[in-house]
Amino acid sequence: MRIALVTPGFAPEVGGIETYVQKLSVELNALGYAVDVLTQCPRGRAAEWSASVANPDIRVLRFGDWTGTRRFRIAPGLWRYLRHNGASYDVIHVHNFHAIPAFMACQATDRPIVFSPHYHGLGHTLPARLLHLPYDKFAKRIFTRSSYVLCVSDAEAKKVSRDYPASVSRVHKVGAGIDIEG
């Protein structure tokens, strides 16, 4: 089985989702799955950062951001890649409700989508809530397009179900797990 993990960032970037997807890619690969990580990166860093991947069995494809920001990256090359190559994957597992790559993946291909939203609500400040108003149309598309929505806790599953009730039948809780060895 061939799996694409789509994430807004990946090692050597530091962060919770970056670490989660890195560990997931290693575990899926150890189980015998062919894994590609499709991610965004700052302009001009793709070659340098691709050389830093520790596991040569996991292919990491980095697509350069057009915005020049860390918070709101947009890498159209990621969408183009999935548009032309998405059919080569059995499953596309997208990560992070709060970033554009999830929406790109849902629009670019008709392959089965598994969505891990890492969802913490519709904004904790007034400006964040206001930004979610126009984004909500895109967010609804991600949830309705996904075959499965994987939440890491009961609290996350309740928030997703409350804010996107059309996805309730596809919401499943799958804990993130604990790495006790390393």
C-alpha positions in Angstrom: 0.0 0.0 0.0 1.2 3.5 -0.9 0.4 6.3 1.5 0.9 10.1 1.2 1.1 12.0 4.4 0.2 15.7 3.7 1.4 18.2 6.3 2.0 21.9 6.5 5.5 21.4 8.0 8.0 18.6 8.6 11.4 18.0 10.2 13.7 19.8 10.5 10.9 22.2 11.5 10.0 21.8 15.1 6.4 21.5 16.3 3.8 19.0 17.5 2.3 18.2 14.1 5.8 18.0 12.5 6.8 15.5 15.2 3.6 13.5 15.0 3.8 13.1 11.2 7.5 12.2 11.4 6.8 9.4 13.9 3.8 8.2 12.0 5.8 8.0 8.8 8.5 5.9 10.5 5.9 3.5 12.0 4.0 3.1 8.8 7.2 2.4 6.9 8.3 -0.1 9.5 4.9 -1.9 8.9 5.9 -2.3 5.2 3.9 0.6 3.7 5.5 2.9 1.1 5.3 6.4 2.6 5.7 9.8 1.0 5.5 12.9 3.1 4.3 15.9 1.1 4.9 19.2 2.8 5.5 22.9 2.4 8.8 24.7 3.2 10.2 28.2 3.0 11.2 29.3 -0.4 14.6 28.1 -1.4 15.0 25.5 1.4 13.6 22.4 -0.3 16.9 20.9 -1.4 18.7 21.7 1.9 15.9 20.4 4.1 15.3 17.2 2.0 18.9 16.2 2.6 18.2 16.3 6.4 15.8 13.3 6.3 17.1 10.5 8.5 15.2 7.6 7.0 16.1 7.0 3.3 13.0 4.7 2.9 10.6 7.6 3.4 10.4 10.0 0.5 9.9 13.6 1.6 8.7 16.0 -1.1 8.9 19.7 -0.2 7.1 22.4 -2.0 8.2 26.0 -1.8 5.9 28.5 -0.1 4.8 31.6 -2.1 3.8 33.8 0.8 7.1 34.2 2.7 5.4 33.6 6.1 5.6 30.8 8.6 1.9 30.9 9.7 0.0 31.1 6.4 2.1 29.2 3.9 0.7 28.4 0.5 2.7 26.1 -1.8 0.8 25.7 -5.1 3.3 23.0 -6.2 1.8 20.7 -3.6 -1.6 21.0 -5.2 -0.1 20.5 -8.7 1.8 17.4 -7.5 -1.3 15.8 -6.1 -3.4 16.8 -9.1 -0.9 14.9 -11.4 0.3 12.1 -9.0 -2.5 11.6 -6.5 -3.9 8.6 -8.2 -0.6 6.7 -7.4 -1.5 6.7 -3.7 -3.9 4.2 -2.1 -4.6 6.6 0.8 -3.9 10.3 1.4 -3.7 11.2 5.1 -3.9 14.9 5.6 -3.0 16.8 8.7 -4.0 20.1 10.3 -7.3 21.8 9.9 -5.6 25.1 10.5 -3.5 25.1 7.3 -4.0 25.1 3.6 -2.5 21.7 2.5 -5.5 19.8 3.8 -7.8 21.7 1.5 -5.4 21.4 -1.4 -5.3 17.6 -1.0 -9.1 17.4 -0.9 -9.4 19.5 -4.1 -6.6 17.9 -6.1 -7.5 14.2 -6.1 -10.3 11.8 -5.7 -8.3 9.2 -3.7 -9.6 8.3 -0.2 -8.8 10.9 2.3 -8.1 10.3 6.0 -8.1 13.6 7.9 -6.3 14.3 11.2 -7.5 17.8 12.0 -5.5 18.4 15.2 -8.4 20.7 15.9 -8.7 23.1 18.7 -11.7 25.2 17.7 -12.5 28.1 15.6 -10.1 30.7 17.1 -9.2 31.8 20.6 -9.1 35.5 19.8 -11.5 37.8 18.0 -9.1 38.3 15.0 -8.7 34.5 14.8 -12.5 33.9 14.9 -13.0 36.6 12.2 -10.4 34.8 9.9 -12.4 31.6 10.4 -15.5 33.1 8.9 -14.3 33.0 5.3 -12.2 29.9 5.9 -15.2 27.9 7.1 -16.4 27.2 3.6 -13.1 25.5 2.8 -13.1 23.7 6.2 -16.5 22.2 5.5 -15.2 20.8 2.2 -12.3 19.1 4.0 -14.6 17.4 6.5 -17.2 16.4 4.0 -14.6 15.1 1.5 -12.8 13.0 4.1 -13.6 9.3 4.4 -12.4 9.3 8.0 -11.7 12.1 10.5 -9.3 10.9 13.2 -9.3 12.8 16.5 -6.7 12.1 19.2 -9.1 12.7 22.1 -12.7 12.7 23.2 -12.5 16.5 23.6 -11.2 17.0 20.0 -13.9 14.6 18.6 -16.6 16.6 20.5 -15.4 19.9 19.1 -15.2 18.6 15.6 -18.7 17.1 15.9 -20.1 20.3 17.4 -18.5 22.7 14.8 -18.9 20.4 11.7 -21.9 18.2 12.4 -22.0 16.8 8.9 -18.8 14.9 9.7 -20.1 13.1 12.9 -20.5 9.7 11.2 -16.9 9.8 10.0 -15.3 11.0 13.3 -13.2 8.3 15.1 -11.0 8.6 18.1 -7.5 7.2 17.7 -5.1 8.2 20.4 -1.7 9.6 19.5 0.2 7.0 21.6 3.2 7.4 23.7 6.8 6.7 22.7 8.2 5.0 25.8 11.5 4.1 24.2 12.8 7.3 22.7 
